[in-house]
Amino acid sequence: MAITKPVKRDETNFIAGAPDAGPKRVKKGSKVQISLTIAEPTLNEVDALAARAGLSRAGLINLAIRRQIEAGI
């Protein structure tokens, strides 16, 4: 059995492997899939607010982004 070195995953390769990296995009219907990293406490708040509003997590995030864009922020 040959001994092999583990492949080093640096930040550049990791980011390049994300679904939204580079010109290739993953389409989901009329939308594009992205990667998002968020702090766990914030995610818990997002999930709780989405549940209270009767929205999915993605729906709430899309609504928040749209409102911020319209507000010019």
PyMOL Python script that loads the backbone (N, CA, C, O; Angstrom):
from pymol import cmd

cmd.read_pdbstr("""\
ATOM      1  N   MET A   1       0.836  -1.171   0.000  1.00  0.00           N
ATOM      2  CA  MET A   1       0.000   0.000   0.000  1.00  0.00           C
ATOM      3  C   MET A   1       0.887   1.242   0.000  1.00  0.00           C
ATOM      4  O   MET A   1       1.796   1.362   0.822  1.00  0.00           O
ATOM      5  N   ALA A   2       0.624   2.155  -0.913  1.00  0.00           N
ATOM      6  CA  ALA A   2       1.427   3.363  -1.034  1.00  0.00           C
ATOM      7  C   ALA A   2       0.973   4.400  -0.004  1.00  0.00           C
ATOM      8  O   ALA A   2      -0.209   4.511   0.319  1.00  0.00           O
ATOM      9  N   ILE A   3       1.932   5.136   0.485  1.00  0.00           N
ATOM     10  CA  ILE A   3       1.619   6.220   1.413  1.00  0.00           C
ATOM     11  C   ILE A   3       1.451   7.486   0.590  1.00  0.00           C
ATOM     12  O   ILE A   3       2.327   7.849  -0.194  1.00  0.00           O
ATOM     13  N   THR A   4       0.330   8.147   0.771  1.00  0.00           N
ATOM     14  CA  THR A   4       0.073   9.372   0.027  1.00  0.00           C
ATOM     15  C   THR A   4      -0.115  10.529   0.991  1.00  0.00           C
ATOM     16  O   THR A   4      -0.576  10.341   2.117  1.00  0.00           O
ATOM     17  N   LYS A   5       0.239  11.707   0.553  1.00  0.00           N
ATOM     18  CA  LYS A   5       0.043  12.904   1.357  1.00  0.00           C
ATOM     19  C   LYS A   5      -1.393  13.384   1.182  1.00  0.00           C
ATOM     20  O   LYS A   5      -1.940  13.305   0.082  1.00  0.00           O
ATOM     21  N   PRO A   6      -2.006  13.877   2.249  1.00  0.00           N
ATOM     22  CA  PRO A   6      -3.352  14.429   2.097  1.00  0.00           C
ATOM     23  C   PRO A   6      -3.310  15.696   1.247  1.00  0.00           C
ATOM     24  O   PRO A   6      -2.331  16.442   1.267  1.00  0.00           O
ATOM     25  N   VAL A   7      -4.363  15.920   0.518  1.00  0.00           N
ATOM     26  CA  VAL A   7      -4.450  17.110  -0.321  1.00  0.00           C
ATOM     27  C   VAL A   7      -4.719  18.315   0.572  1.00  0.00           C
ATOM     28  O   VAL A   7      -5.659  18.313   1.366  1.00  0.00           O
ATOM     29  N   LYS A   8      -3.895  19.330   0.437  1.00  0.00           N
ATOM     30  CA  LYS A   8      -4.068  20.538   1.229  1.00  0.00           C
ATOM     31  C   LYS A   8      -5.159  21.390   0.584  1.00  0.00           C
ATOM     32  O   LYS A   8      -5.091  21.727  -0.598  1.00  0.00           O
ATOM     33  N   ARG A   9      -6.165  21.729   1.389  1.00  0.00           N
ATOM     34  CA  ARG A   9      -7.251  22.580   0.892  1.00  0.00           C
ATOM     35  C   ARG A   9      -7.027  23.984   1.427  1.00  0.00           C
ATOM     36  O   ARG A   9      -7.293  24.263   2.596  1.00  0.00           O
ATOM     37  N   ASP A  10      -6.545  24.852   0.579  1.00  0.00           N
ATOM     38  CA  ASP A  10      -6.371  26.229   1.011  1.00  0.00           C
ATOM     39  C   ASP A  10      -7.643  27.019   0.717  1.00  0.00           C
ATOM     40  O   ASP A  10      -8.560  26.518   0.066  1.00  0.00           O
ATOM     41  N   GLU A  11      -7.687  28.247   1.198  1.00  0.00           N
ATOM     42  CA  GLU A  11      -8.887  29.077   1.043  1.00  0.00           C
ATOM     43  C   GLU A  11      -9.242  29.299  -0.419  1.00  0.00           C
ATOM     44  O   GLU A  11     -10.421  29.293  -0.773  1.00  0.00           O
ATOM     45  N   THR A  12      -8.260  29.492  -1.258  1.00  0.00           N
ATOM     46  CA  THR A  12      -8.527  29.760  -2.667  1.00  0.00           C
ATOM     47  C   THR A  12      -9.237  28.583  -3.323  1.00  0.00           C
ATOM     48  O   THR A  12     -10.226  28.768  -4.032  1.00  0.00           O
ATOM     49  N   ASN A  13      -8.736  27.376  -3.089  1.00  0.00           N
ATOM     50  CA  ASN A  13      -9.385  26.193  -3.665  1.00  0.00           C
ATOM     51  C   ASN A  13     -10.762  25.972  -3.074  1.00  0.00           C
ATOM     52  O   ASN A  13     -11.688  25.572  -3.779  1.00  0.00           O
ATOM     53  N   PHE A  14     -10.901  26.231  -1.776  1.00  0.00           N
ATOM     54  CA  PHE A  14     -12.194  26.060  -1.124  1.00  0.00           C
ATOM     55  C   PHE A  14     -13.231  27.003  -1.730  1.00  0.00           C
ATOM     56  O   PHE A  14     -14.332  26.579  -2.080  1.00  0.00           O
ATOM     57  N   ILE A  15     -12.878  28.272  -1.852  1.00  0.00           N
ATOM     58  CA  ILE A  15     -13.791  29.271  -2.413  1.00  0.00           C
ATOM     59  C   ILE A  15     -14.082  28.963  -3.872  1.00  0.00           C
ATOM     60  O   ILE A  15     -15.219  29.107  -4.320  1.00  0.00           O
ATOM     61  N   ALA A  16     -13.069  28.542  -4.618  1.00  0.00           N
ATOM     62  CA  ALA A  16     -13.270  28.212  -6.034  1.00  0.00           C
ATOM     63  C   ALA A  16     -14.223  27.040  -6.208  1.00  0.00           C
ATOM     64  O   ALA A  16     -14.838  26.900  -7.265  1.00  0.00           O
ATOM     65  N   GLY A  17     -14.355  26.200  -5.196  1.00  0.00           N
ATOM     66  CA  GLY A  17     -15.249  25.053  -5.278  1.00  0.00           C
ATOM     67  C   GLY A  17     -16.685  25.361  -4.898  1.00  0.00           C
ATOM     68  O   GLY A  17     -17.540  24.480  -4.987  1.00  0.00           O
ATOM     69  N   ALA A  18     -16.976  26.585  -4.476  1.00  0.00           N
ATOM     70  CA  ALA A  18     -18.337  26.961  -4.081  1.00  0.00           C
ATOM     71  C   ALA A  18     -19.262  26.976  -5.291  1.00  0.00           C
ATOM     72  O   ALA A  18     -18.821  27.254  -6.406  1.00  0.00           O
ATOM     73  N   PRO A  19     -20.552  26.678  -5.078  1.00  0.00           N
ATOM     74  CA  PRO A  19     -21.495  26.640  -6.211  1.00  0.00           C
ATOM     75  C   PRO A  19     -21.574  27.950  -7.001  1.00  0.00           C
ATOM     76  O   PRO A  19     -21.852  27.931  -8.199  1.00  0.00           O
ATOM     77  N   ASP A  20     -21.329  29.092  -6.336  1.00  0.00           N
ATOM     78  CA  ASP A  20     -21.440  30.378  -7.010  1.00  0.00           C
ATOM     79  C   ASP A  20     -20.089  30.932  -7.463  1.00  0.00           C
ATOM     80  O   ASP A  20     -20.006  32.095  -7.859  1.00  0.00           O
ATOM     81  N   ALA A  21     -19.047  30.132  -7.413  1.00  0.00           N
ATOM     82  CA  ALA A  21     -17.715  30.596  -7.796  1.00  0.00           C
ATOM     83  C   ALA A  21     -17.573  30.603  -9.315  1.00  0.00           C
ATOM     84  O   ALA A  21     -18.061  29.715 -10.013  1.00  0.00           O
ATOM     85  N   GLY A  22     -16.900  31.616  -9.790  1.00  0.00           N
ATOM     86  CA  GLY A  22     -16.587  31.676 -11.216  1.00  0.00           C
ATOM     87  C   GLY A  22     -17.803  31.873 -12.099  1.00  0.00           C
ATOM     88  O   GLY A  22     -18.902  32.144 -11.614  1.00  0.00           O
ATOM     89  N   PRO A  23     -17.593  31.734 -13.408  1.00  0.00           N
ATOM     90  CA  PRO A  23     -18.674  32.005 -14.353  1.00  0.00           C
ATOM     91  C   PRO A  23     -19.783  30.950 -14.334  1.00  0.00           C
ATOM     92  O   PRO A  23     -20.905  31.233 -14.754  1.00  0.00           O
ATOM     93  N   LYS A  24     -19.482  29.730 -13.849  1.00  0.00           N
ATOM     94  CA  LYS A  24     -20.498  28.680 -13.808  1.00  0.00           C
ATOM     95  C   LYS A  24     -21.438  28.950 -12.638  1.00  0.00           C
ATOM     96  O   LYS A  24     -20.985  29.135 -11.508  1.00  0.00           O
ATOM     97  N   ARG A  25     -22.740  28.974 -12.901  1.00  0.00           N
ATOM     98  CA  ARG A  25     -23.720  29.215 -11.857  1.00  0.00           C
ATOM     99  C   ARG A  25     -24.711  28.067 -11.816  1.00  0.00           C
ATOM    100  O   ARG A  25     -25.070  27.496 -12.846  1.00  0.00           O
ATOM    101  N   VAL A  26     -25.145  27.740 -10.614  1.00  0.00           N
ATOM    102  CA  VAL A  26     -26.142  26.692 -10.441  1.00  0.00           C
ATOM    103  C   VAL A  26     -27.509  27.353 -10.403  1.00  0.00           C
ATOM    104  O   VAL A  26     -27.812  28.116  -9.486  1.00  0.00           O
ATOM    105  N   LYS A  27     -28.334  27.058 -11.403  1.00  0.00           N
ATOM    106  CA  LYS A  27     -29.668  27.654 -11.495  1.00  0.00           C
ATOM    107  C   LYS A  27     -30.670  26.763 -10.773  1.00  0.00           C
ATOM    108  O   LYS A  27     -30.611  25.537 -10.869  1.00  0.00           O
ATOM    109  N   LYS A  28     -31.585  27.390 -10.053  1.00  0.00           N
ATOM    110  CA  LYS A  28     -32.705  26.721  -9.388  1.00  0.00           C
ATOM    111  C   LYS A  28     -33.961  27.441  -9.856  1.00  0.00           C
ATOM    112  O   LYS A  28     -34.398  28.411  -9.236  1.00  0.00           O
ATOM    113  N   GLY A  29     -34.539  26.962 -10.951  1.00  0.00           N
ATOM    114  CA  GLY A  29     -35.673  27.675 -11.545  1.00  0.00           C
ATOM    115  C   GLY A  29     -35.187  28.990 -12.110  1.00  0.00           C
ATOM    116  O   GLY A  29     -34.274  29.015 -12.935  1.00  0.00           O
ATOM    117  N   SER A  30     -35.796  30.094 -11.669  1.00  0.00           N
ATOM    118  CA  SER A  30     -35.389  31.418 -12.160  1.00  0.00           C
ATOM    119  C   SER A  30     -34.341  32.064 -11.260  1.00  0.00           C
ATOM    120  O   SER A  30     -33.945  33.208 -11.486  1.00  0.00           O
ATOM    121  N   LYS A  31     -33.889  31.333 -10.238  1.00  0.00           N
ATOM    122  CA  LYS A  31     -32.929  31.886  -9.283  1.00  0.00           C
ATOM    123  C   LYS A  31     -31.575  31.205  -9.430  1.00  0.00           C
ATOM    124  O   LYS A  31     -31.453  30.182 -10.103  1.00  0.00           O
ATOM    125  N   VAL A  32     -30.551  31.788  -8.786  1.00  0.00           N
ATOM    126  CA  VAL A  32     -29.197  31.266  -8.814  1.00  0.00           C
ATOM    127  C   VAL A  32     -28.807  30.896  -7.386  1.00  0.00           C
ATOM    128  O   VAL A  32     -29.029  31.672  -6.457  1.00  0.00           O
ATOM    129  N   GLN A  33     -28.230  29.717  -7.216  1.00  0.00           N
ATOM    130  CA  GLN A  33     -27.791  29.253  -5.896  1.00  0.00           C
ATOM    131  C   GLN A  33     -26.492  29.928  -5.523  1.00  0.00           C
ATOM    132  O   GLN A  33     -25.590  30.052  -6.351  1.00  0.00           O
ATOM    133  N   ILE A  34     -26.388  30.375  -4.256  1.00  0.00           N
ATOM    134  CA  ILE A  34     -25.148  30.966  -3.744  1.00  0.00           C
ATOM    135  C   ILE A  34     -24.755  30.268  -2.446  1.00  0.00           C
ATOM    136  O   ILE A  34     -25.554  29.549  -1.846  1.00  0.00           O
ATOM    137  N   SER A  35     -23.518  30.489  -2.027  1.00  0.00           N
ATOM    138  CA  SER A  35     -23.054  30.013  -0.721  1.00  0.00           C
ATOM    139  C   SER A  35     -23.082  31.196   0.230  1.00  0.00           C
ATOM    140  O   SER A  35     -22.745  32.318  -0.151  1.00  0.00           O
ATOM    141  N   LEU A  36     -23.482  30.944   1.461  1.00  0.00           N
ATOM    142  CA  LEU A  36     -23.553  32.001   2.458  1.00  0.00           C
ATOM    143  C   LEU A  36     -23.073  31.443   3.784  1.00  0.00           C
ATOM    144  O   LEU A  36     -23.526  30.385   4.220  1.00  0.00           O
ATOM    145  N   THR A  37     -22.164  32.147   4.421  1.00  0.00           N
ATOM    146  CA  THR A  37     -21.695  31.759   5.740  1.00  0.00           C
ATOM    147  C   THR A  37     -22.249  32.771   6.726  1.00  0.00           C
ATOM    148  O   THR A  37     -22.142  33.980   6.521  1.00  0.00           O
ATOM    149  N   ILE A  38     -22.848  32.259   7.809  1.00  0.00           N
ATOM    150  CA  ILE A  38     -23.501  33.135   8.778  1.00  0.00           C
ATOM    151  C   ILE A  38     -23.250  32.592  10.178  1.00  0.00           C
ATOM    152  O   ILE A  38     -23.172  31.378  10.370  1.00  0.00           O
ATOM    153  N   ALA A  39     -23.126  33.476  11.145  1.00  0.00           N
ATOM    154  CA  ALA A  39     -22.910  33.052  12.530  1.00  0.00           C
ATOM    155  C   ALA A  39     -24.134  32.282  13.027  1.00  0.00           C
ATOM    156  O   ALA A  39     -25.270  32.632  12.708  1.00  0.00           O
ATOM    157  N   GLU A  40     -23.890  31.242  13.805  1.00  0.00           N
ATOM    158  CA  GLU A  40     -24.988  30.383  14.259  1.00  0.00           C
ATOM    159  C   GLU A  40     -26.055  31.133  15.055  1.00  0.00           C
ATOM    160  O   GLU A  40     -27.241  30.884  14.839  1.00  0.00           O
ATOM    161  N   PRO A  41     -25.687  32.046  15.973  1.00  0.00           N
ATOM    162  CA  PRO A  41     -26.736  32.781  16.685  1.00  0.00           C
ATOM    163  C   PRO A  41     -27.619  33.614  15.740  1.00  0.00           C
ATOM    164  O   PRO A  41     -28.829  33.719  15.936  1.00  0.00           O
ATOM    165  N   THR A  42     -26.994  34.195  14.725  1.00  0.00           N
ATOM    166  CA  THR A  42     -27.758  34.966  13.741  1.00  0.00           C
ATOM    167  C   THR A  42     -28.677  34.053  12.945  1.00  0.00           C
ATOM    168  O   THR A  42     -29.828  34.402  12.682  1.00  0.00           O
ATOM    169  N   LEU A  43     -28.178  32.896  12.565  1.00  0.00           N
ATOM    170  CA  LEU A  43     -28.999  31.938  11.834  1.00  0.00           C
ATOM    171  C   LEU A  43     -30.198  31.500  12.669  1.00  0.00           C
ATOM    172  O   LEU A  43     -31.299  31.355  12.139  1.00  0.00           O
ATOM    173  N   ASN A  44     -29.995  31.289  13.962  1.00  0.00           N
ATOM    174  CA  ASN A  44     -31.106  30.924  14.838  1.00  0.00           C
ATOM    175  C   ASN A  44     -32.165  32.022  14.868  1.00  0.00           C
ATOM    176  O   ASN A  44     -33.361  31.733  14.864  1.00  0.00           O
ATOM    177  N   GLU A  45     -31.725  33.284  14.898  1.00  0.00           N
ATOM    178  CA  GLU A  45     -32.664  34.404  14.869  1.00  0.00           C
ATOM    179  C   GLU A  45     -33.404  34.469  13.539  1.00  0.00           C
ATOM    180  O   GLU A  45     -34.608  34.727  13.506  1.00  0.00           O
ATOM    181  N   VAL A  46     -32.688  34.235  12.444  1.00  0.00           N
ATOM    182  CA  VAL A  46     -33.306  34.227  11.110  1.00  0.00           C
ATOM    183  C   VAL A  46     -34.376  33.139  11.044  1.00  0.00           C
ATOM    184  O   VAL A  46     -35.484  33.381  10.566  1.00  0.00           O
ATOM    185  N   ASP A  47     -34.043  31.948  11.522  1.00  0.00           N
ATOM    186  CA  ASP A  47     -35.000  30.843  11.493  1.00  0.00           C
ATOM    187  C   ASP A  47     -36.235  31.145  12.333  1.00  0.00           C
ATOM    188  O   ASP A  47     -37.355  30.844  11.920  1.00  0.00           O
ATOM    189  N   ALA A  48     -36.040  31.739  13.513  1.00  0.00           N
ATOM    190  CA  ALA A  48     -37.173  32.072  14.384  1.00  0.00           C
ATOM    191  C   ALA A  48     -38.062  33.133  13.735  1.00  0.00           C
ATOM    192  O   ALA A  48     -39.288  33.025  13.767  1.00  0.00           O
ATOM    193  N   LEU A  49     -37.447  34.146  13.154  1.00  0.00           N
ATOM    194  CA  LEU A  49     -38.218  35.201  12.495  1.00  0.00           C
ATOM    195  C   LEU A  49     -38.958  34.661  11.274  1.00  0.00           C
ATOM    196  O   LEU A  49     -40.111  35.017  11.032  1.00  0.00           O
ATOM    197  N   ALA A  50     -38.298  33.811  10.517  1.00  0.00           N
ATOM    198  CA  ALA A  50     -38.937  33.207   9.341  1.00  0.00           C
ATOM    199  C   ALA A  50     -40.156  32.382   9.760  1.00  0.00           C
ATOM    200  O   ALA A  50     -41.198  32.433   9.107  1.00  0.00           O
ATOM    201  N   ALA A  51     -40.024  31.627  10.843  1.00  0.00           N
ATOM    202  CA  ALA A  51     -41.145  30.818  11.326  1.00  0.00           C
ATOM    203  C   ALA A  51     -42.312  31.708  11.756  1.00  0.00           C
ATOM    204  O   ALA A  51     -43.466  31.414  11.445  1.00  0.00           O
ATOM    205  N   ARG A  52     -42.010  32.797  12.472  1.00  0.00           N
ATOM    206  CA  ARG A  52     -43.072  33.721  12.902  1.00  0.00           C
ATOM    207  C   ARG A  52     -43.762  34.383  11.714  1.00  0.00           C
ATOM    208  O   ARG A  52     -44.965  34.640  11.756  1.00  0.00           O
ATOM    209  N   ALA A  53     -43.005  34.657  10.658  1.00  0.00           N
ATOM    210  CA  ALA A  53     -43.551  35.327   9.471  1.00  0.00           C
ATOM    211  C   ALA A  53     -44.180  34.344   8.490  1.00  0.00           C
ATOM    212  O   ALA A  53     -44.792  34.754   7.504  1.00  0.00           O
ATOM    213  N   GLY A  54     -44.030  33.046   8.757  1.00  0.00           N
ATOM    214  CA  GLY A  54     -44.583  32.050   7.843  1.00  0.00           C
ATOM    215  C   GLY A  54     -43.804  31.939   6.546  1.00  0.00           C
ATOM    216  O   GLY A  54     -44.361  31.604   5.501  1.00  0.00           O
ATOM    217  N   LEU A  55     -42.513  32.222   6.620  1.00  0.00           N
ATOM    218  CA  LEU A  55     -41.649  32.170   5.441  1.00  0.00           C
ATOM    219  C   LEU A  55     -40.584  31.096   5.625  1.00  0.00           C
ATOM    220  O   LEU A  55     -40.300  30.667   6.743  1.00  0.00           O
ATOM    221  N   SER A  56     -40.007  30.674   4.516  1.00  0.00           N
ATOM    222  CA  SER A  56     -38.832  29.810   4.588  1.00  0.00           C
ATOM    223  C   SER A  56     -37.634  30.679   4.933  1.00  0.00           C
ATOM    224  O   SER A  56     -37.699  31.905   4.836  1.00  0.00           O
ATOM    225  N   ARG A  57     -36.552  30.050   5.331  1.00  0.00           N
ATOM    226  CA  ARG A  57     -35.313  30.784   5.601  1.00  0.00           C
ATOM    227  C   ARG A  57     -34.890  31.560   4.355  1.00  0.00           C
ATOM    228  O   ARG A  57     -34.578  32.748   4.433  1.00  0.00           O
ATOM    229  N   ALA A  58     -34.881  30.881   3.209  1.00  0.00           N
ATOM    230  CA  ALA A  58     -34.471  31.538   1.957  1.00  0.00           C
ATOM    231  C   ALA A  58     -35.408  32.689   1.614  1.00  0.00           C
ATOM    232  O   ALA A  58     -34.970  33.739   1.145  1.00  0.00           O
ATOM    233  N   GLY A  59     -36.695  32.486   1.851  1.00  0.00           N
ATOM    234  CA  GLY A  59     -37.670  33.544   1.565  1.00  0.00           C
ATOM    235  C   GLY A  59     -37.415  34.784   2.403  1.00  0.00           C
ATOM    236  O   GLY A  59     -37.476  35.905   1.897  1.00  0.00           O
ATOM    237  N   LEU A  60     -37.128  34.585   3.685  1.00  0.00           N
ATOM    238  CA  LEU A  60     -36.854  35.713   4.570  1.00  0.00           C
ATOM    239  C   LEU A  60     -35.570  36.428   4.160  1.00  0.00           C
ATOM    240  O   LEU A  60     -35.525  37.658   4.128  1.00  0.00           O
ATOM    241  N   ILE A  61     -34.527  35.659   3.846  1.00  0.00           N
ATOM    242  CA  ILE A  61     -33.262  36.270   3.435  1.00  0.00           C
ATOM    243  C   ILE A  61     -33.446  37.056   2.140  1.00  0.00           C
ATOM    244  O   ILE A  61     -32.924  38.163   2.011  1.00  0.00           O
ATOM    245  N   ASN A  62     -34.184  36.491   1.176  1.00  0.00           N
ATOM    246  CA  ASN A  62     -34.446  37.203  -0.075  1.00  0.00           C
ATOM    247  C   ASN A  62     -35.229  38.489   0.174  1.00  0.00           C
ATOM    248  O   ASN A  62     -34.927  39.523  -0.421  1.00  0.00           O
ATOM    249  N   LEU A  63     -36.227  38.431   1.043  1.00  0.00           N
ATOM    250  CA  LEU A  63     -37.026  39.613   1.371  1.00  0.00           C
ATOM    251  C   LEU A  63     -36.160  40.687   2.016  1.00  0.00           C
ATOM    252  O   LEU A  63     -36.259  41.862   1.664  1.00  0.00           O
ATOM    253  N   ALA A  64     -35.312  40.286   2.959  1.00  0.00           N
ATOM    254  CA  ALA A  64     -34.440  41.246   3.638  1.00  0.00           C
ATOM    255  C   ALA A  64     -33.468  41.902   2.658  1.00  0.00           C
ATOM    256  O   ALA A  64     -33.248  43.112   2.710  1.00  0.00           O
ATOM    257  N   ILE A  65     -32.898  41.110   1.779  1.00  0.00           N
ATOM    258  CA  ILE A  65     -31.980  41.663   0.777  1.00  0.00           C
ATOM    259  C   ILE A  65     -32.713  42.645  -0.133  1.00  0.00           C
ATOM    260  O   ILE A  65     -32.221  43.744  -0.391  1.00  0.00           O
ATOM    261  N   ARG A  66     -33.880  42.251  -0.614  1.00  0.00           N
ATOM    262  CA  ARG A  66     -34.656  43.117  -1.504  1.00  0.00           C
ATOM    263  C   ARG A  66     -34.987  44.438  -0.825  1.00  0.00           C
ATOM    264  O   ARG A  66     -34.855  45.497  -1.439  1.00  0.00           O
ATOM    265  N   ARG A  67     -35.417  44.391   0.439  1.00  0.00           N
ATOM    266  CA  ARG A  67     -35.759  45.613   1.179  1.00  0.00           C
ATOM    267  C   ARG A  67     -34.538  46.508   1.364  1.00  0.00           C
ATOM    268  O   ARG A  67     -34.651  47.730   1.268  1.00  0.00           O
ATOM    269  N   GLN A  68     -33.382  45.923   1.624  1.00  0.00           N
ATOM    270  CA  GLN A  68     -32.172  46.725   1.791  1.00  0.00           C
ATOM    271  C   GLN A  68     -31.746  47.366   0.472  1.00  0.00           C
ATOM    272  O   GLN A  68     -31.291  48.509   0.456  1.00  0.00           O
ATOM    273  N   ILE A  69     -31.890  46.643  -0.619  1.00  0.00           N
ATOM    274  CA  ILE A  69     -31.567  47.207  -1.931  1.00  0.00           C
ATOM    275  C   ILE A  69     -32.488  48.370  -2.246  1.00  0.00           C
ATOM    276  O   ILE A  69     -32.037  49.417  -2.709  1.00  0.00           O
ATOM    277  N   GLU A  70     -33.782  48.188  -1.995  1.00  0.00           N
ATOM    278  CA  GLU A  70     -34.745  49.263  -2.268  1.00  0.00           C
ATOM    279  C   GLU A  70     -34.515  50.481  -1.389  1.00  0.00           C
ATOM    280  O   GLU A  70     -34.798  51.607  -1.799  1.00  0.00           O
ATOM    281  N   ALA A  71     -33.998  50.264  -0.172  1.00  0.00           N
ATOM    282  CA  ALA A  71     -33.700  51.363   0.741  1.00  0.00           C
ATOM    283  C   ALA A  71     -32.373  52.034   0.412  1.00  0.00           C
ATOM    284  O   ALA A  71     -32.029  53.059   1.001  1.00  0.00           O
ATOM    285  N   GLY A  72     -31.628  51.458  -0.526  1.00  0.00           N
ATOM    286  CA  GLY A  72     -30.357  52.049  -0.931  1.00  0.00           C
ATOM    287  C   GLY A  72     -29.209  51.746   0.007  1.00  0.00           C
ATOM    288  O   GLY A  72     -28.201  52.452   0.003  1.00  0.00           O
ATOM    289  N   ILE A  73     -29.346  50.721   0.799  1.00  0.00           N
ATOM    290  CA  ILE A  73     -28.297  50.368   1.760  1.00  0.00           C
ATOM    291  C   ILE A  73     -27.465  49.244   1.190  1.00  0.00           C
ATOM    292  O   ILE A  73     -26.521  48.787   1.834  1.00  0.00           O
TER     293      ILE A  73
END
""", "prot")
cmd.dss("prot")
cmd.show_as("cartoon", "prot")
cmd.util.cbc("prot")
cmd.orient("prot")
